[in-house]
């Protein structure tokens, strides 16, 4: 699956080399970055790439962001408080697969949760015990989902372990951080790694892939025309048009 462009090779040698992962062995992705760092653009490209791999996605758009309203009408698209239903349905699908004693069946199931921390904070205000249950569900999916073809993509600005139970953050096979990280974020995500001193612009950052290590990553600038084409392609893959 296409993950992005190798920024270091592009800057040094003007070589455009794709960074790829095997979605089956690397189904869990953590995407972080401050507002305006290019997360939404990157996520759309990742979604399209996963759909081309014939993955089945469940998308939780907690803030009901305009960027992803292109998915409206898709039966596995959830917004605001309905995101709890999306998570529950995905988790029950996983538990059914687990109970059937079948492992990966050639179809990857991916739960994409945009602004996951905001969801957990909102649920905590309504019912802290239930919010803790949701965190445990995410933790279990991260620890056991890969064997059954289930992956979790969490999108957030701050990668705080408060939102992930039982050290679940360590179960992401791929971490992408766009923009310039704070010292705290570097420590949380890349402790022990020697990070580049590059100053990143929108759509640029670093990623860590299990088995490949740390590298710099870039997503191409998406002008309005390209974005329209990407939106159309995603909708077409989901049979929305």
N, C-alpha and C positions, 0 to 999 in steps of 0.2 A: 504494500500500500504506500502511495506517495505521502511523504510527511512534510517535505519542504525542500529548499535549495541550500546547498552547502555554501554558506556565506564566506568562509575563509578562502575557499578555492576561487570563488567569484571575485573577491577583492584582490587577491594576490596574482591570479593567473587569467582572470576573465573567463574561467571555465564554469559552465553551468552544469553542475552535477546534482542529480536528485538524491535526496536522503529518503530511504524507504525502510519499512518494517514489514515483517510478516504478521498480519493481523491475528492469525491463529495463535502464535506463540507470544505475541505482544498486544493483547487486547485492551489493556488498561492504560489510559493516557491522562496525565494531569497537565492542564493548560493554565498557566498563570500570567499575569501582567496587569499593570495599572490601567485605568480607564484611558482610552486613546492609544494604547500600545499596538492595536491591530488584532486583538483576540477574535473579534467577530469575523473579520476577513479570513483569518487562519482557520477558524472553525468551519466556515463554509467550505473551504477547500478540502479539509479533512473529511467532512461529511460526504462530499461528492466522491472523494477517493474511496471511502468505505462502501458507498453504494455501488460503485463500479466493481468492487470485490464481492458484490451480492450479499452484503451484510443487511440485516434487518435492524433498523434503528428505532429506538423510543426516545423522543426528545422532550425534555422538561424545560420550558422557558419561564422560569419563575417570575421574572420582572416584566414578562410580556413584551420583551424588546421588539422594536419595529423590525430589526434586522432579520428576524426569523419568522415573521408573520407570513412569509411565503409558504410555510408549512401548514397554514390553516386549512382544515379540511382533511388532513392526514389523520387516520384513526389512532395513531400512536403519538400524537402531539398534544402536550398538556401545558397549561399556563396557570400562573399564580397558585391558589390553594389547590387546584386540581392536580398539581404536580405530585401531591401525596398519592393520588390514585395511579398516576403513571409509575411511580416507584413501586407501589404495592403490586401492580399488575406484572411488572417486570420481575420482581422478586418471586411471585407465585409461579411464573413461567419457569424460572430457574429451579425452584423447589420441585416442581412437577417433573422436570427433566432429571433432577438428582434422584428423585424417588423411583423413577423408571429404570434406574441403573444403566442408562445409556450415557456415554460420554459424547464428545463433539460429533455432531451429525452433519457436517459440511455447510451448515448455515451459522454464521456468527451473529449473535444477538448483542447489540450495543446500546447501553443506556447513556445518553448524553444529557448532563445536568448543568445548564447554564446558570451561573450565580447560585451555586449550591449552598454556600455559607448563609446567604440571605434567607434561603428556604429554612435552614436549620434554626436560625435566629428567630424567624417568624413562628415556627412551630414551637420553639422553646417558650415563647411568651404565651402561647395558647395552652400548651400541655407539655411540660418538660419531660415527663416520662415517655410520651409518645415520640418526642424529638430524639431521645436517647435510643429508642427502638429503631428509628430510621437510620441513625448512625451505625447501629449494630448490623442492620441489614446491608448497608453499603460496605461495611467491614467484611462481612461474610462473603459478599459477592467478589470483593477484591482478593480475598484469600482462596476461594474455592471455584470461582466462576470460570476461570480459564479452562479447566478440565472438561467443562460442559459446553464450551463455546459461548460464554457470556462475558462481556467486557463492560467496564465502567470508564466513561470519560467525564471528569469533573472540571468545570471551568470556574475560576475564581481569581480575584485580585490578590488576595493575601493567602498564602498557603499555610494557614495556621492549623496545627494538629488538633486544636480544640474541636474542630468540625469532623474529625476522623477518629474513630474509636480504635483502641488496642493497637496502636502503631500502624494503622492501615495505610498511611502515607508511603510506607516502605514497600508496598505491594504494587506500585505503579511500575510497569516495565519501561515506560516512556514518560519523561517529564519535559515539557516545553515551557520556557520562560521568555516572554517577549518584553522588550524595553530594558531599562537599566535597573538592576536589582539593588535593593537596600542590603546593607550588611546582614541584617536579620534574616532576610529572605535567602541570601546566599548560604547562611549557616543552616537554615532549616532544610534546604533542598540539596545543597551541593557541598556538604561538610566534607573536608578532606580533599576536595578537587581543586586543582589550580585553574582558576578562571581567567579568560582573556580580559585585557584592559580596554577592549573596544567600547566606544560610545555608540549605542544603537539608536537607529531611527525607527519610525513606525514600521511594524512588520518584521523587525529583526530581533534576534536574541540568541539564547543558547538552548540546547537540548541535551538530554542524557538518555541514551538507549542502552538497556541491558545487553551486554555482549559486544557493543560497539563503542561505548564510552561517550565522552563529552565532545560536542562539536557546536559550531556556530550555525545558526539557521536563518533563513530569510524566506519571506513570502512576497511574491511579486506585487507591486502596486496595482490595485484594482481600480481602474477608472470606471466611470458610470456604464460605459458600453460593455466592458468586460464583466462587470458585476451583474448586469442584466442577463448576459449569456450564462453566467454561473448559476444565477437564480433559476433560470429557465431549465438548465440541465438537471438541477436538483429536483425540481418539480416534475420533470419528465421521468426521472428515475423512480419517483414515488407515485407515478401515474396520477398526478394531480392536474395534468393538462394533456 
